[in-house]
Every structure is written in C-alpha cells, then in structure tokens.
Amino acid sequence: IEYSPITYLESMIKPMLVIQGANDPRVVKEESDQIVQALKDKGRDVDYMLLENEGHGFSKKENEIAVYQKILSFLNRFTAVTEKV
C-alpha cells in the first residue's frame, strides 16, 4: 500500500501523462487504467497513451517517435498555461 500510487491520489493535483505498454509485465495495464480513471473521477488533468504492441519500455521506433511527440504536446499544452499565470 505504501508504494502504490493509488494511495496518494489526493496529493496528485498536477497534470499527468501516463504512457503504458499493453504487454508490460511489471506495470500491468489494469493498474494504469485504475490510476487514470481515479484521477479523471477527481477531475484531474490526465492524458493516457496506451501502446498495444509494447511492454515495459518502448522498443519500436514508430512508438518511440509517437511517445516523444505526445510528451512534447503535453508539455507545450501545460507550459503555455503556466506561463500565462
């Protein structure tokens, strides 16, 4: 329980990007699904990118490019909001 992110939902108030490999044996998809849904239920900004053909890490070049594009888009979106404040 101490190491589970679900324990700390109340303190998770910043926008979050979750990137998950559907075949990840270490962080199973159901765990990511659970945390993403719980954050959405609390009205938090959360983006979820699921890579159906990856495991723990990203080995395919097209997925790596897509992940970096998603990260850049996410950071640009929330950096722009922060700079206006």
C-alpha positions in Angstrom: 0.0 0.0 0.0 2.8 2.4 0.9 4.3 2.2 -2.6 1.1 2.2 -4.6 0.3 5.5 -6.4 -3.4 4.9 -5.7 -2.6 5.7 -2.0 -1.5 9.2 -2.9 -4.4 10.3 -5.2 -5.4 13.3 -3.1 -1.9 14.8 -3.5 -1.9 14.3 -7.2 -3.1 17.7 -8.4 -0.7 18.5 -11.3 -1.5 17.4 -14.9 -0.3 13.9 -15.5 0.7 11.9 -18.6 0.6 8.2 -18.3 2.2 6.1 -21.1 1.6 2.4 -20.8 2.7 -0.6 -22.8 -0.2 -3.0 -23.0 2.1 -6.0 -22.6 4.1 -4.6 -19.7 4.7 -7.4 -17.1 6.0 -5.0 -14.4 3.3 -2.3 -14.5 0.2 -4.1 -15.8 -2.3 -2.2 -17.9 -5.1 -2.7 -15.4 -3.1 -0.7 -12.8 -2.6 2.2 -15.1 -6.2 2.1 -16.1 -7.2 2.2 -12.5 -5.0 5.2 -11.6 -6.1 7.1 -14.8 -9.8 6.5 -14.1 -9.4 7.5 -10.4 -7.7 10.8 -11.4 -10.3 11.5 -14.0 -13.0 10.8 -11.4 -11.4 13.5 -9.2 -11.4 16.0 -12.1 -7.6 15.9 -12.6 -6.0 16.6 -16.0 -4.7 13.3 -17.1 -3.7 12.0 -20.6 -3.3 8.3 -21.2 -1.3 6.8 -24.1 -1.6 3.1 -24.5 0.8 1.3 -26.8 -0.8 -2.0 -27.7 2.4 -3.6 -29.1 4.9 -2.7 -26.3 5.9 -4.0 -22.9 8.0 -2.2 -20.2 9.8 0.4 -22.3 9.4 1.2 -25.9 11.4 -0.8 -28.4 9.7 0.1 -31.7 11.0 3.3 -33.4 7.5 4.4 -34.5 6.3 4.1 -30.9 9.3 5.9 -29.6 8.6 8.8 -32.0 4.9 8.8 -31.1 5.8 8.9 -27.4 8.1 11.8 -27.8 5.5 13.7 -29.8 2.9 13.1 -27.1 5.3 14.2 -24.4 6.1 17.4 -26.3 2.5 18.1 -26.9 1.6 17.5 -23.3 4.4 19.8 -22.0 3.6 22.5 -24.6 0.0 22.5 -23.5 0.6 22.8 -19.8 3.7 25.1 -20.1 1.6 27.6 -22.0 -1.0 27.6 -19.2 1.7 28.1 -16.6 3.3 30.9 -18.5 0.1 32.9 -18.7 -0.4 32.8 -14.9 
